[in-house]
Amino acid sequence: MSEFVLVAGAWLGSWAWDEVVPELRAAGHGVHPLTLSGLAEKKDLAAGQQTHVQDIVDEVERLGLRDVVLVGHSYAGIPVGQAAERLADRLTRVVFVDAVVPADGESFASVWWEGREKLETPIRENGGFWAPLAADDYAGQDLTGEQIARIVAGSIPHPGTTLTGAAELSRDLGELPATYIKCLLDGPQPGEDVAELLKSEHWHLVTMDTGHWPMFSRPHELAGVLHRAATGG
């Protein structure tokens, strides 16, 4: 079985996977949810984009993991995609959960759907951090009131330097064995960059009829998708 390293998106920590972890372990996998520097219990650590990449690489190497499935949700797709390149000899698959994918020389902010300034301006105005979403921002994402309250309570401001720092890739991301999970309530189609990557024989698309945070809205279904991605089903 595989060794899963799970990395949640902006504002979140390893706790975001609490309902997914037991199901993957019950299926026989090793599971290692990871909090990135500057977030959750690591909120006091300084962080930049490459810090987050190194967080992931260090965790895999520290634990001596092989047959690794790296899972990156939302923002975390950017450091996960870079870490996957550096861990190729240990890697089974990369899974992007409704995620942004890295492009060499580009940042999360530079590909922001509203334009770079729409993200960088509020980060500057908030002391260098990206403020978490409010409860109302989660409407229409297949989340219960209780689930929304849990996300909001656990979220903390996200260090802006991780969002504005450039990704560093030395080869085509399409060469990685990858599964892309598109959450349909967050948009019916992947972005153009992901659509291009999905032309690769190494990439596979899976859709989920839920919102952008499936680890909260559909943890059982998400665990099943991750299991099948790891086992080739």
DRENMARMAR-798579 format. One line per field, with one value per atom (N, C-alpha, C): residue number from 0; residue in one letter; chain; atom name; x, y, z. Coordinates in pm, whole numbers, plus 50000, padded with zeros to 5 digits. Each point is the difference from the previous one (the first is absolute). Example, Ala and Ser with C-alpha at 12.3 -4.5 7.8 and 13.67 -1.06 7.14 Angstrom:
% residues 2
i	0,0,0,1,1,1
aa	a,a,a,s,s,s
ch	A,A,A,A,A,A
at	N,CA,C,N,CA,C
px	51319,49911,50090,49965,50082,49923
py	49431,50119,50120,50105,50119,50109
pz	50780,50000,50000,49928,50006,50073
% end
This chain:
% residues 233
i	0,0,0,1,1,1,2,2,2,3,3,3,4,4,4,5,5,5,6,6,6,7,7,7,8,8,8,9,9,9,10,10,10,11,11,11,12,12,12,13,13,13,14,14,14,15,15,15,16,16,16,17,17,17,18,18,18,19,19,19,20,20,20,21,21,21,22,22,22,23,23,23,24,24,24,25,25,25,26,26,26,27,27,27,28,28,28,29,29,29,30,30,30,31,31,31,32,32,32,33,33,33,34,34,34,35,35,35,36,36,36,37,37,37,38,38,38,39,39,39,40,40,40,41,41,41,42,42,42,43,43,43,44,44,44,45,45,45,46,46,46,47,47,47,48,48,48,49,49,49,50,50,50,51,51,51,52,52,52,53,53,53,54,54,54,55,55,55,56,56,56,57,57,57,58,58,58,59,59,59,60,60,60,61,61,61,62,62,62,63,63,63,64,64,64,65,65,65,66,66,66,67,67,67,68,68,68,69,69,69,70,70,70,71,71,71,72,72,72,73,73,73,74,74,74,75,75,75,76,76,76,77,77,77,78,78,78,79,79,79,80,80,80,81,81,81,82,82,82,83,83,83,84,84,84,85,85,85,86,86,86,87,87,87,88,88,88,89,89,89,90,90,90,91,91,91,92,92,92,93,93,93,94,94,94,95,95,95,96,96,96,97,97,97,98,98,98,99,99,99,100,100,100,101,101,101,102,102,102,103,103,103,104,104,104,105,105,105,106,106,106,107,107,107,108,108,108,109,109,109,110,110,110,111,111,111,112,112,112,113,113,113,114,114,114,115,115,115,116,116,116,117,117,117,118,118,118,119,119,119,120,120,120,121,121,121,122,122,122,123,123,123,124,124,124,125,125,125,126,126,126,127,127,127,128,128,128,129,129,129,130,130,130,131,131,131,132,132,132,133,133,133,134,134,134,135,135,135,136,136,136,137,137,137,138,138,138,139,139,139,140,140,140,141,141,141,142,142,142,143,143,143,144,144,144,145,145,145,146,146,146,147,147,147,148,148,148,149,149,149,150,150,150,151,151,151,152,152,152,153,153,153,154,154,154,155,155,155,156,156,156,157,157,157,158,158,158,159,159,159,160,160,160,161,161,161,162,162,162,163,163,163,164,164,164,165,165,165,166,166,166,167,167,167,168,168,168,169,169,169,170,170,170,171,171,171,172,172,172,173,173,173,174,174,174,175,175,175,176,176,176,177,177,177,178,178,178,179,179,179,180,180,180,181,181,181,182,182,182,183,183,183,184,184,184,185,185,185,186,186,186,187,187,187,188,188,188,189,189,189,190,190,190,191,191,191,192,192,192,193,193,193,194,194,194,195,195,195,196,196,196,197,197,197,198,198,198,199,199,199,200,200,200,201,201,201,202,202,202,203,203,203,204,204,204,205,205,205,206,206,206,207,207,207,208,208,208,209,209,209,210,210,210,211,211,211,212,212,212,213,213,213,214,214,214,215,215,215,216,216,216,217,217,217,218,218,218,219,219,219,220,220,220,221,221,221,222,222,222,223,223,223,224,224,224,225,225,225,226,226,226,227,227,227,228,228,228,229,229,229,230,230,230,231,231,231,232,232,232
aa	m,m,m,s,s,s,e,e,e,f,f,f,v,v,v,l,l,l,v,v,v,a,a,a,g,g,g,a,a,a,w,w,w,l,l,l,g,g,g,s,s,s,w,w,w,a,a,a,w,w,w,d,d,d,e,e,e,v,v,v,v,v,v,p,p,p,e,e,e,l,l,l,r,r,r,a,a,a,a,a,a,g,g,g,h,h,h,g,g,g,v,v,v,h,h,h,p,p,p,l,l,l,t,t,t,l,l,l,s,s,s,g,g,g,l,l,l,a,a,a,e,e,e,k,k,k,k,k,k,d,d,d,l,l,l,a,a,a,a,a,a,g,g,g,q,q,q,q,q,q,t,t,t,h,h,h,v,v,v,q,q,q,d,d,d,i,i,i,v,v,v,d,d,d,e,e,e,v,v,v,e,e,e,r,r,r,l,l,l,g,g,g,l,l,l,r,r,r,d,d,d,v,v,v,v,v,v,l,l,l,v,v,v,g,g,g,h,h,h,s,s,s,y,y,y,a,a,a,g,g,g,i,i,i,p,p,p,v,v,v,g,g,g,q,q,q,a,a,a,a,a,a,e,e,e,r,r,r,l,l,l,a,a,a,d,d,d,r,r,r,l,l,l,t,t,t,r,r,r,v,v,v,v,v,v,f,f,f,v,v,v,d,d,d,a,a,a,v,v,v,v,v,v,p,p,p,a,a,a,d,d,d,g,g,g,e,e,e,s,s,s,f,f,f,a,a,a,s,s,s,v,v,v,w,w,w,w,w,w,e,e,e,g,g,g,r,r,r,e,e,e,k,k,k,l,l,l,e,e,e,t,t,t,p,p,p,i,i,i,r,r,r,e,e,e,n,n,n,g,g,g,g,g,g,f,f,f,w,w,w,a,a,a,p,p,p,l,l,l,a,a,a,a,a,a,d,d,d,d,d,d,y,y,y,a,a,a,g,g,g,q,q,q,d,d,d,l,l,l,t,t,t,g,g,g,e,e,e,q,q,q,i,i,i,a,a,a,r,r,r,i,i,i,v,v,v,a,a,a,g,g,g,s,s,s,i,i,i,p,p,p,h,h,h,p,p,p,g,g,g,t,t,t,t,t,t,l,l,l,t,t,t,g,g,g,a,a,a,a,a,a,e,e,e,l,l,l,s,s,s,r,r,r,d,d,d,l,l,l,g,g,g,e,e,e,l,l,l,p,p,p,a,a,a,t,t,t,y,y,y,i,i,i,k,k,k,c,c,c,l,l,l,l,l,l,d,d,d,g,g,g,p,p,p,q,q,q,p,p,p,g,g,g,e,e,e,d,d,d,v,v,v,a,a,a,e,e,e,l,l,l,l,l,l,k,k,k,s,s,s,e,e,e,h,h,h,w,w,w,h,h,h,l,l,l,v,v,v,t,t,t,m,m,m,d,d,d,t,t,t,g,g,g,h,h,h,w,w,w,p,p,p,m,m,m,f,f,f,s,s,s,r,r,r,p,p,p,h,h,h,e,e,e,l,l,l,a,a,a,g,g,g,v,v,v,l,l,l,h,h,h,r,r,r,a,a,a,a,a,a,t,t,t,g,g,g,g,g,g
ch	A,A,A,A,A,A,A,A,A,A,A,A,A,A,A,A,A,A,A,A,A,A,A,A,A,A,A,A,A,A,A,A,A,A,A,A,A,A,A,A,A,A,A,A,A,A,A,A,A,A,A,A,A,A,A,A,A,A,A,A,A,A,A,A,A,A,A,A,A,A,A,A,A,A,A,A,A,A,A,A,A,A,A,A,A,A,A,A,A,A,A,A,A,A,A,A,A,A,A,A,A,A,A,A,A,A,A,A,A,A,A,A,A,A,A,A,A,A,A,A,A,A,A,A,A,A,A,A,A,A,A,A,A,A,A,A,A,A,A,A,A,A,A,A,A,A,A,A,A,A,A,A,A,A,A,A,A,A,A,A,A,A,A,A,A,A,A,A,A,A,A,A,A,A,A,A,A,A,A,A,A,A,A,A,A,A,A,A,A,A,A,A,A,A,A,A,A,A,A,A,A,A,A,A,A,A,A,A,A,A,A,A,A,A,A,A,A,A,A,A,A,A,A,A,A,A,A,A,A,A,A,A,A,A,A,A,A,A,A,A,A,A,A,A,A,A,A,A,A,A,A,A,A,A,A,A,A,A,A,A,A,A,A,A,A,A,A,A,A,A,A,A,A,A,A,A,A,A,A,A,A,A,A,A,A,A,A,A,A,A,A,A,A,A,A,A,A,A,A,A,A,A,A,A,A,A,A,A,A,A,A,A,A,A,A,A,A,A,A,A,A,A,A,A,A,A,A,A,A,A,A,A,A,A,A,A,A,A,A,A,A,A,A,A,A,A,A,A,A,A,A,A,A,A,A,A,A,A,A,A,A,A,A,A,A,A,A,A,A,A,A,A,A,A,A,A,A,A,A,A,A,A,A,A,A,A,A,A,A,A,A,A,A,A,A,A,A,A,A,A,A,A,A,A,A,A,A,A,A,A,A,A,A,A,A,A,A,A,A,A,A,A,A,A,A,A,A,A,A,A,A,A,A,A,A,A,A,A,A,A,A,A,A,A,A,A,A,A,A,A,A,A,A,A,A,A,A,A,A,A,A,A,A,A,A,A,A,A,A,A,A,A,A,A,A,A,A,A,A,A,A,A,A,A,A,A,A,A,A,A,A,A,A,A,A,A,A,A,A,A,A,A,A,A,A,A,A,A,A,A,A,A,A,A,A,A,A,A,A,A,A,A,A,A,A,A,A,A,A,A,A,A,A,A,A,A,A,A,A,A,A,A,A,A,A,A,A,A,A,A,A,A,A,A,A,A,A,A,A,A,A,A,A,A,A,A,A,A,A,A,A,A,A,A,A,A,A,A,A,A,A,A,A,A,A,A,A,A,A,A,A,A,A,A,A,A,A,A,A,A,A,A,A,A,A,A,A,A,A,A,A,A,A,A,A,A,A,A,A,A,A,A,A,A,A,A,A,A,A,A,A,A,A,A,A,A,A,A,A,A,A,A,A,A,A,A,A,A,A,A,A,A,A,A,A,A,A,A,A,A,A,A,A,A,A,A,A,A,A,A,A,A,A,A,A,A,A,A,A,A,A,A,A,A,A,A,A,A,A,A,A,A,A,A,A,A,A,A,A
at	N,CA,C,N,CA,C,N,CA,C,N,CA,C,N,CA,C,N,CA,C,N,CA,C,N,CA,C,N,CA,C,N,CA,C,N,CA,C,N,CA,C,N,CA,C,N,CA,C,N,CA,C,N,CA,C,N,CA,C,N,CA,C,N,CA,C,N,CA,C,N,CA,C,N,CA,C,N,CA,C,N,CA,C,N,CA,C,N,CA,C,N,CA,C,N,CA,C,N,CA,C,N,CA,C,N,CA,C,N,CA,C,N,CA,C,N,CA,C,N,CA,C,N,CA,C,N,CA,C,N,CA,C,N,CA,C,N,CA,C,N,CA,C,N,CA,C,N,CA,C,N,CA,C,N,CA,C,N,CA,C,N,CA,C,N,CA,C,N,CA,C,N,CA,C,N,CA,C,N,CA,C,N,CA,C,N,CA,C,N,CA,C,N,CA,C,N,CA,C,N,CA,C,N,CA,C,N,CA,C,N,CA,C,N,CA,C,N,CA,C,N,CA,C,N,CA,C,N,CA,C,N,CA,C,N,CA,C,N,CA,C,N,CA,C,N,CA,C,N,CA,C,N,CA,C,N,CA,C,N,CA,C,N,CA,C,N,CA,C,N,CA,C,N,CA,C,N,CA,C,N,CA,C,N,CA,C,N,CA,C,N,CA,C,N,CA,C,N,CA,C,N,CA,C,N,CA,C,N,CA,C,N,CA,C,N,CA,C,N,CA,C,N,CA,C,N,CA,C,N,CA,C,N,CA,C,N,CA,C,N,CA,C,N,CA,C,N,CA,C,N,CA,C,N,CA,C,N,CA,C,N,CA,C,N,CA,C,N,CA,C,N,CA,C,N,CA,C,N,CA,C,N,CA,C,N,CA,C,N,CA,C,N,CA,C,N,CA,C,N,CA,C,N,CA,C,N,CA,C,N,CA,C,N,CA,C,N,CA,C,N,CA,C,N,CA,C,N,CA,C,N,CA,C,N,CA,C,N,CA,C,N,CA,C,N,CA,C,N,CA,C,N,CA,C,N,CA,C,N,CA,C,N,CA,C,N,CA,C,N,CA,C,N,CA,C,N,CA,C,N,CA,C,N,CA,C,N,CA,C,N,CA,C,N,CA,C,N,CA,C,N,CA,C,N,CA,C,N,CA,C,N,CA,C,N,CA,C,N,CA,C,N,CA,C,N,CA,C,N,CA,C,N,CA,C,N,CA,C,N,CA,C,N,CA,C,N,CA,C,N,CA,C,N,CA,C,N,CA,C,N,CA,C,N,CA,C,N,CA,C,N,CA,C,N,CA,C,N,CA,C,N,CA,C,N,CA,C,N,CA,C,N,CA,C,N,CA,C,N,CA,C,N,CA,C,N,CA,C,N,CA,C,N,CA,C,N,CA,C,N,CA,C,N,CA,C,N,CA,C,N,CA,C,N,CA,C,N,CA,C,N,CA,C,N,CA,C,N,CA,C,N,CA,C,N,CA,C,N,CA,C,N,CA,C,N,CA,C,N,CA,C,N,CA,C,N,CA,C,N,CA,C,N,CA,C,N,CA,C,N,CA,C,N,CA,C,N,CA,C,N,CA,C,N,CA,C,N,CA,C,N,CA,C,N,CA,C,N,CA,C,N,CA,C,N,CA,C,N,CA,C,N,CA,C,N,CA,C,N,CA,C,N,CA,C,N,CA,C,N,CA,C,N,CA,C,N,CA,C,N,CA,C,N,CA,C,N,CA,C,N,CA,C,N,CA,C,N,CA,C,N,CA,C,N,CA,C,N,CA,C,N,CA,C,N,CA,C,N,CA,C,N,CA,C,N,CA,C,N,CA,C,N,CA,C
px	50083,49917,50087,49937,50072,50018,50090,50020,49949,49887,49940,50059,50038,50034,49896,49919,49884,50028,49983,50029,49879,49942,49880,50039,49900,50023,50013,49983,50021,49918,50063,49941,49986,50025,49970,50127,49982,50110,49965,50080,49979,49863,49943,49870,49889,50019,49896,49971,50092,49984,49948,49956,49966,49899,49906,49898,50042,50107,50050,50103,50083,50110,49956,49897,49964,49957,49933,49954,50116,50098,50116,50081,50012,50072,49927,49868,49920,50018,50033,50024,50142,50081,50134,50113,49969,50102,50066,50123,50058,49951,49972,49943,50070,50045,50080,49950,49897,49955,50106,50024,50112,49951,50043,49979,50122,49977,50109,50042,50123,50053,49912,49980,49921,49851,49958,49858,49973,49875,49954,50104,50040,50092,50142,50025,50131,49990,49900,49974,50113,50087,50108,50125,49998,50116,49993,50112,50005,49986,49937,49976,50001,50056,49991,49959,49986,49957,50093,50130,50093,50009,49966,49990,49896,49886,49892,50039,50073,50050,50092,50090,50095,49931,49893,49923,49958,49952,49948,50114,50106,50115,50059,50016,50059,49916,49867,49914,50013,50003,50015,50135,50104,50134,50019,49944,50011,49937,49886,49929,50049,50088,50052,49895,49907,49886,50037,49938,50005,49856,49982,49865,49907,50047,49932,49894,49884,49898,49991,50044,49990,49865,49930,49867,50003,49968,49997,49864,49942,49868,50016,49930,49993,50141,50032,50133,50112,49983,50108,50042,49921,50044,50132,50025,50124,50123,50009,50117,50003,49884,49997,50054,49961,50050,50150,50055,50145,50071,49943,50060,49998,49895,49990,50117,50038,50114,50127,50017,50122,49999,49882,49985,49966,50036,49955,50032,50116,50039,49919,49928,49918,49851,49966,49863,49925,49873,49907,49909,49947,49904,49987,49956,49962,49851,49929,49857,49976,49944,49966,49850,49963,49858,49950,49932,49948,50108,50118,50120,50052,50078,50083,50126,50042,50122,50114,50123,50112,50043,50051,50066,50130,50106,50132,49998,50046,50008,49871,49892,49871,49966,49919,49957,49849,49952,49855,49934,50061,49943,49999,50104,50011,49896,49942,49896,49862,49990,49873,49892,49883,49897,49950,50012,49958,50114,50119,50117,50087,50129,50098,49970,49966,49979,49883,49900,49883,50036,50110,50046,50110,50094,50115,49961,49901,49959,49946,49903,49954,50107,50094,50111,50084,50033,50076,49923,49870,49917,49977,50030,49979,50134,50100,50129,50078,49977,50074,49933,49874,49927,49870,49958,49873,49894,49904,49899,49911,49961,49911,49863,49929,49864,49906,49893,49892,49900,49914,49904,49916,49956,49914,50069,50132,50074,49995,49958,49994,49862,49909,49866,50011,49912,49995,50111,50071,50111,49972,49872,49962,50046,50003,50045,49884,49992,49900,50046,49908,50036,50108,49990,50100,50137,50002,50127,50063,49918,50051,50057,49928,50047,50135,50018,50125,50115,49975,50105,50037,49900,50025,50076,49960,50065,50146,50030,50136,50093,49946,50081,50076,50121,50078,50055,50040,50056,50118,50001,50100,50117,50125,50115,50009,49999,49993,50119,50118,50119,49991,49922,49984,49913,49918,49909,50062,50099,50063,50134,50055,50127,49982,50100,49991,50031,49930,50028,50126,50067,50122,49987,49988,49988,50108,50054,50105,49953,49876,49949,49849,49946,49857,49920,49905,49916,49918,49974,49924,50070,50128,50073,49974,49944,49972,49875,49996,49874,49904,49888,49914,49853,49924,49854,49955,49910,49943,49854,49962,49863,49935,49900,49927,49870,49985,49877,49904,49889,49917,49926,49973,49932,50092,50127,50097,50033,49921,50023,49993,49932,49975,50120,50102,50115,50130,50105,50132,50045,50092,50056,50081,50036,50071,50133,50070,50130,49983,49897,49975,49949,49913,49949,50114,50100,50116,50077,50019,50071,49924,49868,49918,50010,50063,50026,50112,50077,50109,49944,50065,49959,50020,50076,50030,49897,49912,49902,49861,49925,49864,49907,49882,49901,49890,49968,49887,49915,49869,49912,49925,49972,49918,49892,49877,49888,49987,50098,50003,50080,50020,50070,50150,50064,50145,50069,49926,50059,49943,50031,49938,50044,50112,50042,49903,49922,49895,49862,49970,49865,49977,50103,49986,50124,50032,50125,50003,49885,49997,50024,49932,50017,50143,50054,50136,50101,49983,50091,49995,49881,49987,50072,49988,50068,50153,50048,50144,50050,49923,50037,50010,49902,50001,50115,50030,50112,50132,50014,50123,50014,49886,50002,49974,49983,49981,49858,49906,49860,49923
py	49881,50119,50126,50112,50125,50076,50098,50095,50136,50042,50127,50114,50108,50125,50102,50047,50084,50144,50092,50141,50083,50069,50082,50137,50072,50130,50115,50119,50123,50000,50055,50023,49875,49884,49874,49927,49902,49915,49854,49913,49856,49956,50076,49967,49993,50065,50002,49861,49906,49865,49900,50049,49910,49892,50030,49901,49911,50034,49920,49899,50041,49917,49861,49987,49866,49905,50053,49914,49948,50084,49954,49898,50025,49904,49867,50005,49877,49919,50069,49932,49947,50021,49944,50094,50126,50096,50065,50045,50092,50140,50080,50133,50103,50109,50100,50140,50048,50137,50099,50103,50090,50145,50068,50144,50072,50095,50079,50112,50045,50108,50124,50066,50122,49978,49875,49968,49912,50007,49916,49997,49879,49989,50048,50028,50053,50148,50068,50138,50096,49965,50091,49983,49905,49978,50088,50061,50081,49908,50052,49916,50080,49939,50047,49884,50023,49893,49879,50025,49887,49934,50075,49938,49890,50026,49901,49878,50023,49887,49915,50066,49928,49930,50059,49933,49860,49992,49873,49901,50048,49914,49948,50089,49961,49895,50014,49904,49860,49993,49870,49938,50080,49947,49968,50082,49976,49867,49969,49877,49881,50026,49893,49936,50079,49945,49960,49891,49955,49978,49980,49980,50113,50121,50118,50051,50034,50074,50137,50103,50137,50057,50057,50057,50148,50084,50143,50058,50069,50062,50150,50052,50144,50061,50101,50061,49897,49895,49904,49925,50006,49938,50057,50128,50063,49942,49996,49936,49848,49936,49855,49963,50075,49970,50015,50099,50018,49892,49965,49896,49865,49975,49874,49983,50108,49994,49960,50050,49974,49862,49940,49871,49888,50018,49908,49854,49974,49861,49936,50080,49949,50003,50053,50039,49891,49979,49918,50088,50106,50085,50134,50100,50129,50016,50048,50027,50147,50070,50141,50009,50047,50007,50143,50018,50132,50107,49967,50076,50089,50098,50077,49918,49992,49924,50098,49960,50093,50014,50117,50025,50071,49961,50056,50152,50067,50145,50071,49925,50061,49973,50088,49985,49976,49972,49990,50132,50111,50131,50034,49958,50038,49931,49889,49931,50015,50092,50021,50041,49941,50015,50144,50082,50139,50095,49944,50081,50017,50013,50003,50105,50121,50109,49974,49927,49970,49913,49928,49919,50071,50060,50060,50123,50076,50120,49967,49907,49969,49936,49929,49945,50113,50100,50115,50073,50017,50074,49923,49870,49917,49958,50085,49974,49884,49969,49892,49864,49998,49873,50005,49885,49987,49959,50088,49975,49883,49917,49887,50047,49910,50029,50009,50076,50006,49888,49972,49891,50012,50122,50019,49964,50004,49970,49851,49917,49856,49955,50093,49966,49936,49902,49934,49899,49960,49907,49864,49967,49867,49976,50105,49991,50028,49925,50028,50119,50056,50109,49958,49877,49949,49988,49952,49987,50137,50096,50135,50059,49982,50053,49939,49872,49933,50056,50021,50055,50141,50083,50139,50006,49917,50001,49956,49910,49947,50076,50089,50072,50115,50024,50115,50074,50125,50074,49924,50003,49924,50091,49957,50085,50037,50130,50047,49965,49988,49970,49863,49909,49869,50011,50104,50020,50082,50080,50086,49947,49900,49941,49912,49998,49926,49852,49919,49856,49974,49890,49960,49857,49984,49868,49984,49879,49977,49909,49948,49917,50018,49946,50012,49926,50070,49939,49885,50003,49892,49866,49998,49873,49927,50071,49937,49913,49886,49923,50074,50044,50091,49973,50026,50003,50140,50056,50131,49981,50042,49990,50137,50006,50126,49997,50095,50012,50092,49944,50065,50123,50009,50119,50121,49977,50110,50037,49948,50025,49870,49998,49874,49943,50083,49955,50041,49919,50045,50122,50076,50113,49957,50097,49969,49929,50039,49937,49853,49971,49861,49921,50061,49933,49959,50085,49967,49883,49998,49890,49869,50008,49879,49932,50067,49936,49897,50008,49904,49862,49898,49863,49966,50084,49973,50062,50083,50072,49941,50001,49944,50096,50023,50091,49922,50044,49948,50119,49989,50108,49957,50098,49980,50107,49957,50093,50064,50083,50068,50129,50071,50127,49987,50113,50011,49935,49963,49942,49859,49903,49867,49921,50037,49930,50026,50109,50030,49957,50031,49973,49855,49933,49861,49917,49988,49931,49853,49931,49858,49983,50081,49992,50037,50104,50041,49891,49937,49890,49889,49969,49899,50037,50125,50048,49990,50040,49994,49856,49911,49858,49946,50031,49948,50061,50126,50063,49930,49960,49935,49858,49933,49859,49973,50108,49984,49966,50014,49966,50116
pz	50000,50000,50000,49982,49983,50131,49994,50109,49953,50056,49961,50083,49933,50066,49955,50095,49970,50040,49906,50026,49960,50097,49975,49947,49951,49938,50098,49948,50078,50128,50106,50132,50086,49945,50069,50041,50090,50044,49981,50061,49986,50051,50092,50058,49895,49887,49896,49946,50019,49946,50103,50114,50110,49964,49911,49965,49884,49933,49888,50047,50095,50048,50046,50087,50049,49887,49899,49891,49916,49975,49925,50080,50129,50084,50009,50004,50003,49872,49891,49872,49990,50104,50005,49965,49975,49962,50121,49982,50096,49965,50100,49975,50089,49937,50069,49963,50069,49975,50047,49920,50028,50009,50104,50011,49947,49910,49944,50096,49987,50084,49989,50115,50005,50020,50013,50011,50122,50049,50111,50113,50041,50113,49966,49871,49958,49962,50054,49959,50032,50094,50039,49914,49908,49914,49876,49966,49877,49880,49894,49883,49872,49895,49863,49913,49871,49911,50006,49995,50002,50138,50105,50133,49997,49937,49996,49917,49892,49923,50086,50073,50083,50116,50054,50105,49955,49878,49947,49974,49936,49973,50130,50098,50128,50072,49994,50068,49940,49869,49934,50033,49996,50027,50148,50087,50145,50038,49940,50030,49917,49906,49915,49913,49950,49927,49858,49954,49861,49953,49872,49944,50046,49982,50053,49901,50055,49926,50066,49929,50050,49960,50097,49975,50036,49903,50024,49968,50096,49983,49977,49900,49974,49987,50081,49995,50007,50081,50027,49875,49894,49876,49951,50029,49952,50070,50134,50061,49979,49999,49979,49861,49898,49866,49989,50068,50000,50080,50116,50084,49927,49923,49927,49904,49936,49908,50073,50122,50076,50068,50008,50069,49902,49875,49895,50029,50062,50025,50113,50077,50109,49966,49885,49969,49924,50041,49923,49915,50062,49930,50073,49924,50057,49977,50101,49986,50033,49903,50018,50026,50119,50039,49974,49887,49961,50020,49952,50039,49888,50041,49908,49974,49876,49968,49975,50033,49984,49854,49969,49871,50030,49936,50030,49987,50106,50001,50035,50016,50034,50147,50057,50139,50006,50118,50022,49963,50041,49972,49852,49929,49859,49913,50049,49923,50066,50097,50069,49901,50011,49897,49983,50103,49991,49962,49981,49972,50124,49978,50108,50107,49957,50095,50094,49953,50082,50119,49989,50113,50078,49930,50067,50082,49953,50074,50139,50014,50136,50087,49940,50079,50059,49919,50050,50110,49978,50095,50130,49999,50119,50061,49985,50065,49943,49872,49936,50010,50041,50012,49920,49951,49930,50102,50023,50102,49962,50096,49971,49952,49935,49956,50119,49983,50099,49971,50095,49986,49874,49968,49883,49870,49997,49878,49963,50092,49975,49949,49980,49950,49862,49977,49870,49975,50107,49985,50063,50018,50049,50144,50078,50139,50095,50108,50102,50084,50077,50089,50098,50048,50095,49934,49876,49929,49973,49962,49976,50128,50110,50128,50038,49970,50031,49916,49872,49914,50046,50023,50039,50132,50096,50131,49992,49907,49991,49908,49920,49901,50065,49950,50046,49878,50015,49887,49936,49868,49924,49964,50024,49971,49851,49973,49863,49914,50060,49920,49933,50056,49936,49876,49994,49887,49888,50034,49900,49952,50069,49958,49878,49912,49874,50018,49922,49996,49920,50033,49931,49951,49869,49939,49893,49990,49900,49886,50012,49890,49988,49895,49972,50105,50063,50102,49944,49870,49937,50002,50034,50008,50131,50100,50128,49991,50068,50009,50092,49946,50077,49978,50106,49994,50037,49921,50033,50037,50121,50047,49982,49912,49977,50078,50092,50079,49925,49955,49900,50051,50129,50052,50003,49980,49995,49856,49905,49858,49924,49885,49930,49926,49973,49922,50067,49986,50046,49922,50056,49930,49878,49917,49876,50025,50106,50028,50036,50080,50036,49880,49920,49880,49908,49990,49916,50059,50130,50066,49987,49999,49990,49863,49906,49870,50010,50108,50022,50033,49951,50030,50148,50070,50141,50095,49948,50082,49982,50111,49999,50072,49944,50059,50072,50121,50076,50042,49990,50046,50126,50085,50119,50001,50025,50001,50137,50030,50130,49983,50111,49996,50017,50022,49998,50120,50102,50122,50024,49913,50010,50122,50062,50122,50115,49988,50097,49949,49875,49948,49963,49948,49955,50035,50129,50036,49959,50013,49963,49850,49920,49856,49960,50061,49968,50035,50115,50038,49897,49948,49898,49871,49960,49881,50017,50118,50026,50001,50061,50001,49859,49917,49863,49919,50025,49931,50033,50125,50045,49950,49982,49966,49852,49924,49857,49961,50094,49970,49944
% end
